[in-house]
Structure formats: structure tokens, C-alpha cells
């Protein structure tokens, strides 16, 4: 019995020691559960200077104004749109039905056509046609006398001098045709382009009238002062006869210059200038032959007259025009 009690006591001691030893054993290692990282709180840093703080006050004012303008634009775009009547009409049209019509703004264009040349050419042709149909005989005698195709020159000359009305009409034709031709020459050379065509035509017409009216009065005065009225009248008759022929022959060239371009226009311009120069030379030659029969003058004195009263005044007028209008 004693042995049994002793064994029981030893067993109890061993069981108590095993329990104490088990309590000191560390628990089994468990796998860590992954959890979202928690942001550690740190001390608040002092914020750096913003770009707005580094910008000058003037720049900030401009930015604020720009933001205000953008805000106003957004408000304006948000406002209701009032459609025009033509937009609604196109949208409700039974055939077209254009929902969003596009409005195209075009600048005002000034049309520069050839209507002034057309009207001037029509008036010139009508004037020439009326004169030709009513005074056909006068015009035939005029060309026969000028180109010396008849033997009865004195008789034809007397017939022409006894017809003042057709002579006046052909002189008017010369002034109209000459003024139109000079206007086209200015346009061809891009001279006085800033003036209207009709104003330029009026200036050329007045210039021709004043030149030949002054020439007529000066020659009449010389004929009365030097008692050479017969020779002066002959010279005046040759001058105005040549002008009549020039006025008639310039009509087709004037129309070609006005309504053609390119090579044909240049050819018409050159031929017209050559024709005018040839007729003027022929006029001076016939004037010298006619005046020499009545006045005993030499060719040298006649050339002095041409240079003093024909060529030099034209050069001075040309110089004055270039100086004034340039």
C-alpha cells in the first residue's frame, strides 16, 4: 500500500511537471494575413509657393479678366438662340427642308466692265451714220480732195467751203473720236486710272477743243496782222480737213482697242498711232505746198513755224500733264 501511494504521488508530480513544461512551449507560428498598408501620418509640410503666387499682379489681373471673358462667353452660348425667318422657312420648306442652313458672307465686289466703252462707241457710230446718210456727197468730196484723186480741186474745195453744217458735224465727230481714242490710250498705258472713264473723256474732249480753238484764233490773228488772210485760210482748211479724215478713220481702231485684248489690241494701238503720224506728216506736206504758192517762204521758215506752233506746244502740254497728274 505504501508502495502504491508512493507511485501515485510520483505520477502526480510528473503530470504537474509535464503541464508546466507544456505551458512554456511557444504557440505554433501562424501565417501573416496580408492587409492594405496603412498610410502613416506624418507631420504636415509647409506648402511650396504656387505658380499664382510667383506671378506678378498684372499677370494675375490678365488671367482673371480672361477667366471672366470665358465665363461670359459660356453664359452667352447658353442663352436661347433666336432663328431668323429665312432659317425657319428653309427648315419648313416642302421640298428642300434644310435643317441647318449655312450663311456665307461675301464681300462687296465692284464690277468693272466695258459698258462705258460700249455706250461711247454706240453714240459715235450713230453720229457717224447720221452724218454719212445725210451728207454722203460731202464726205465723198472730202476724201477725193484730201487724197488728190480729182483734177477739179479748186471747184471741190469751193463746194466744201460752202457747206458749213456738214463741216461742223464732222469737226464734232473728230473731237468725239479723238477724245475717246486719247482716253483709251491713257487706259492702255495705265495713266490716270484713278479717274472715272466719263470724267477722263470729258477732260480729253475739253483739251482738244481748247487746243484747236486757240490755234484757230491765233492763226486768224496772224492773218489779220500780217495781211496774209488768204494763206491762213488755206492752211486752216487743210488742218481741219485732215482732222475730219482722222476722226473718221479712228472709229474702227477705237472699237478694236476698246473691245480686244492681247496681240490684236497691241496691233490696233500701233497701227492707229502710225496712221495718225502719217496723216499729220501728209498734212504738213500739203500745207507747205499750198502756202508756198501764195507766200514765198522757204522750207526752213516753214519748219520754224512747225516747231514753234505745232510741236513745242504739244511737248509743253505733255510735260504739264505728266507733272500735274504724276
C-alpha positions, 0 to 999 in steps of 0.5 A: 500500500505504501508502495502504491501511494508512493507511485501515485504521488510520483505520477502526480508530480510528473503530470504537474511537471509535464503541464508546466513544461507544456505551458512554456512551449511557444504557440505554433507560428501562424501565417501573416494575413496580408492587409492594405498598408496603412498610410502613416501620418506624418507631420504636415509640410509647409506648402511650396509657393504656387505658380499664382503666387510667383506671378506678378499682379498684372499677370494675375489681373490678365488671367482673371479678366480672361477667366471672366471673358470665358465665363461670359462667353459660356453664359452667352452660348447658353442663352436661347438662340433666336432663328431668323425667318429665312432659317425657319422657312428653309427648315419648313420648306416642302421640298428642300427642308434644310435643317441647318442652313449655312450663311456665307458672307461675301464681300462687296465686289465692284464690277468693272466692265466695258459698258462705258466703252460700249455706250461711247462707241454706240453714240459715235457710230450713230453720229457717224451714220447720221452724218454719212446718210445725210451728207454722203456727197460731202464726205465723198468730196472730202476724201477725193480732195484730201487724197488728190484723186480729182483734177477739179480741186479748186471747184471741190474745195469751193463746194466744201467751203460752202457747206458749213453744217456738214463741216461742223458735224464732222469737226464734232465727230473728230473731237468725239473720236479723238477724245475717246481714242486719247482716253483709251490710250491713257487706259492702255498705258495705265495713266490716270486710272484713278479717274472715272472713264466719263470724267477722263473723256470729258477732260480729253474732249475739253483739251482738244477743243481748247487746243484747236480753238486757240490755234484757230484764233491765233492763226486768224490773228496772224492773218489779220496782222500780217495781211496774209488772210488768204494763206491762213485760210488755206492752211486752216482748211487743210488742218481741219480737213485732215482732222475730219479724215482722222476722226473718221478713220479712228472709229474702227481702231477705237472699237478694236482697242476698246473691245480686244485684248492681247496681240490684236489690241497691241496691233490696233494701238500701233497701227492707229498711232502710225496712221495718225503720224502719217496723216499729220506728216501728209498734212504738213506736206500739203500745207507747205505746198499750198502756202508756198504758192501764195507766200514765198517762204522757204522750207526752213521758215516753214519748219520754224513755224512747225516747231514753234506752233505745232510741236513745242506746244504739244511737248509743253502740254505733255510735260504739264500733264505728266507733272500735274497728274504724276 
